[in-house]
Amino acid sequence: MCGIAGVLSFDHTPGVDLGRRMVSRLAHRGPDGSGIYRDARVLLGHTRLAILDVAGGAQPMGNDDGTVWVTFNGEIFNHVELRQELVALGHRFRSHSDTEVIVHAWEQWQEDCFSRFNGQWAIAIWERDAERLVLSRDRLGVRPLYLTRQRDRVVFASEVKAIFAVPEVPRSLDRVGLAQTMTFWSPVAPRTVFVGIEQLPPGHLVTITREGHHVRPYWRPEFPERGREESQDLQRNADDLRERLVEAVRLRFLRSDVLVGAYLSGGIDSAVIAAVIARYTDVPLQTFSLRFADADFDEGPFQREMAQRLGTEHHEVTVCSDDIGAAFPDVVRHAETPVLRAAPAPMLLLSALVAEHGYKVVVTGEGADEVFAGYDIFREARLREFVARDPSSRLRPEALDLLYPWMARAPGRAPAFAREFFGRNLSPDDPAMSHRPRWDSTASLLGLVTPHPDWPADVTADLVDRMPEEHHHWDPLSRAQWLEMTTLLPGYILASQGDRMLMANSVEGRFPFLDRDVVDLANRLPARHKLLGLDEKHVLKTAFADLLPPSILTRPKQPYRSPDATAFFGGGSPEWVDDVMDPAAVTAAGIFDPGAVGALLAKCRRKQGRGMGNTDNMRALAMLSTQLIHRQFIVEDGAPEGDLPLPEPFTLIDHATHR
């Protein structure tokens, strides 16, 4: 994995020194080398994490006559097959890298090449003679790509901090992006939490010429009409899934010139990935797990059971609340957005463990919950559909208990709360009925903010309006999955908790459940094959039952959680908490009402963060992380340590005098 950056100007030649500053801020994404290409119109920058063709894959990379240049972050996993196809069409290759495959694929197929790629990417392609820049992002948003459009230029990068290396780019917080974060857990592309900074939506490309900008999708999640799915045979679909997922794992584990490890979380998803590696490859496997000192969050026994069953060389890091509090400023600086949970912090420490053992790549189970309906929100929606059909049913409390067997304070044990919570917004005509309880609960965070005309009255209507017209014919589960794939997956799971926490330690994550062919199959399945009653990921369990022990296969779903408010108020606050929550700092940021913040802080300190409800935990994390964002990116410019040395070896290709 790598970092990319660039500047396009039709009026002025971009400066190399500016390119160096931008690239230096992405050194953590690519410590193995860096490069800059420049001509009279464009500057393309790159930092490299060398994984494929370590000797010959340096970027930016051009074609034979220098008319096409590419800077690329990611992996094209089917590059071997595409190379064979391109060679048959007459293309000649100088390297074995997937970057060169992109170069020739663009020459051959232009924009249609993106639909042929099976991978995870953020790509910039410059056509020198046509003076056309094309940016593309992978289907589900595994890799980040940001841009800002100014009067005389476009600036883009893998991370916002590289864009803020441009002194003329203004820095301020976007209240619409913040309101989305305090509703959906993250901004929804193209929004970010910074005014004037966009993120290219997953599955989209943008073409930039003198005439202007054109953004279009090349892919979007699609689902069949309810009751008209192609295959209704569960076993046949399970067999098809097994074949596709095994191939997806093999592509991600074997197509690398460096060592690849695997995460083991204790749940079914990572267990399936590790078991497939053990069964279908002959390469020794090292696994990495996250433990918690607090037994309420720890899944160590399940992790160790799976590691012993597979015979892996297993590594663990045990995290306590103090570790989370200490790491949190780095978490926010890498996430570049407020977070409503402290869960990314342990993931940062886990990727550090991977790097310490000399690994640059891990395969993980992310994406399975979105693709195969594993989250509680899907089960909750199924139950709410039942409630909507028969509001007076006496079976509701019993059904609620089935939802949260892992949770000491399950809603089913608080009948009044459960009736109120699950009885909200029960409108069968509402395509977002599945997500209304979560959105309503999270949006209560907006009660902390100080009044300002830029705060939107509602951010949910715009999202619902974006849903494809054909959603009216989808199963309700498909609508819920579309919402999850558009909000939480790219904005939080793959970003704040995924790419950013991995790349902070120069580790690439690979996600077999987000393979193009796996997702295509999953989206075409009947809803009941994914969620059978309240049994989540039913087809996945059917497909891999023989590879997993019963303790993993039949274990109730336990979402990944970590200590939240206790990490900051449990045993004395870290010093940075007092700094960013000082009344003067809160007033200067202008986001939160100082009185509301003071009251919440007093409550957190009085209770030491313990026994706080879900909403207060989110409020505490929202205010802490937003105040950090303001200090790190608005008061400062995203790089408080200053511009770092460029990763060596560094290559400059300067064609600025060529027209």
HELIX and SHEET records of a PDB file:
HELIX    1   1 VAL A   16  SER A   24  1                                   9    
HELIX    2   2 ALA A   27  ARG A   29  5                                   3    
HELIX    3   3 HIS A   79  ALA A   88  1                                  10    
HELIX    4   4 ASP A   98  TRP A  109  1                                  12    
HELIX    5   5 GLN A  110  ASP A  112  5                                   3    
HELIX    6   6 CYS A  113  ARG A  116  1                                   4    
HELIX    7   7 VAL A  160  ILE A  163  1                                   4    
HELIX    8   8 ARG A  175  PHE A  184  1                                  10    
HELIX    9   9 LEU A  234  LEU A  254  1                                  21    
HELIX   10  10 ILE A  268  TYR A  280  1                                  13    
HELIX   11  11 GLY A  300  LEU A  310  1                                  11    
HELIX   12  12 SER A  321  ALA A  335  1                                  15    
HELIX   13  13 PRO A  344  GLU A  356  1                                  13    
HELIX   14  14 ALA A  368  VAL A  371  1                                   4    
HELIX   15  15 ASP A  376  ARG A  389  1                                  14    
HELIX   16  16 ARG A  396  LEU A  403  1                                   8    
HELIX   17  17 PRO A  411  ARG A  413  5                                   3    
HELIX   18  18 PRO A  415  PHE A  422  1                                   8    
HELIX   19  19 MET A  433  HIS A  435  5                                   3    
HELIX   20  20 ARG A  436  ALA A  443  1                                   8    
HELIX   21  21 SER A  444  LEU A  448  5                                   5    
HELIX   22  22 THR A  460  ASP A  465  1                                   6    
HELIX   23  23 GLU A  469  HIS A  473  5                                   5    
HELIX   24  24 PRO A  476  THR A  486  1                                  11    
HELIX   25  25 LEU A  488  LEU A  488  1                                   1    
HELIX   26  26 LEU A  489  ASP A  499  3                                  11    
HELIX   27  27 ARG A  500  MET A  503  1                                   4    
HELIX   28  28 PRO A  512  LEU A  514  5                                   3    
HELIX   29  29 ARG A  516  ARG A  524  1                                   9    
HELIX   30  30 ALA A  527  LYS A  530  1                                   4    
HELIX   31  31 HIS A  538  ALA A  543  1                                   6    
HELIX   32  32 ALA A  545  LEU A  547  5                                   3    
HELIX   33  33 PRO A  550  LEU A  553  1                                   4    
HELIX   34  34 THR A  566  PHE A  569  1                                   4    
HELIX   35  35 GLU A  575  VAL A  580  1                                   6    
HELIX   36  36 PRO A  583  ALA A  589  1                                   7    
HELIX   37  37 PRO A  594  LYS A  607  1                                  14    
HELIX   38  38 ASN A  614  ILE A  629  1                                  16    
HELIX   39  39 HIS A  630  VAL A  635  3                                   6    
SHEET    1   A 7 GLU A 198  GLN A 199  0                                        
SHEET    2   A 7 TYR A 146  ARG A 149 -1                                        
SHEET    3   A 7 VAL A 154  ALA A 157 -1                                        
SHEET    4   A 7 CYS A   2  LEU A   8 -1                                        
SHEET    5   A 7 VAL A  42  ARG A  48 -1                                        
SHEET    6   A 7 SER A  34  ASP A  39 -1                                        
SHEET    7   A 7 PHE A 650  HIS A 655  1                                        
SHEET    1   B 6 MET A  61  GLY A  62  0                                        
SHEET    2   B 6 VAL A  68  ILE A  76 -1                                        
SHEET    3   B 6 GLY A 119  GLU A 127 -1                                        
SHEET    4   B 6 ARG A 132  ARG A 137 -1                                        
SHEET    5   B 6 HIS A 204  THR A 209 -1                                        
SHEET    6   B 6 GLY A 212  PRO A 217 -1                                        
SHEET    1   C 5 GLU A 313  VAL A 319  0                                        
SHEET    2   C 5 GLN A 286  PHE A 292  1                                        
SHEET    3   C 5 VAL A 260  TYR A 263  1                                        
SHEET    4   C 5 VAL A 361  VAL A 363  1                                        
SHEET    5   C 5 GLU A 508  ARG A 510  1                                        
SHEET    1   D 2 LEU A 531  LEU A 532  0                                        
SHEET    2   D 2 ASP A 535  GLU A 536 -1                                        
END                                                                             
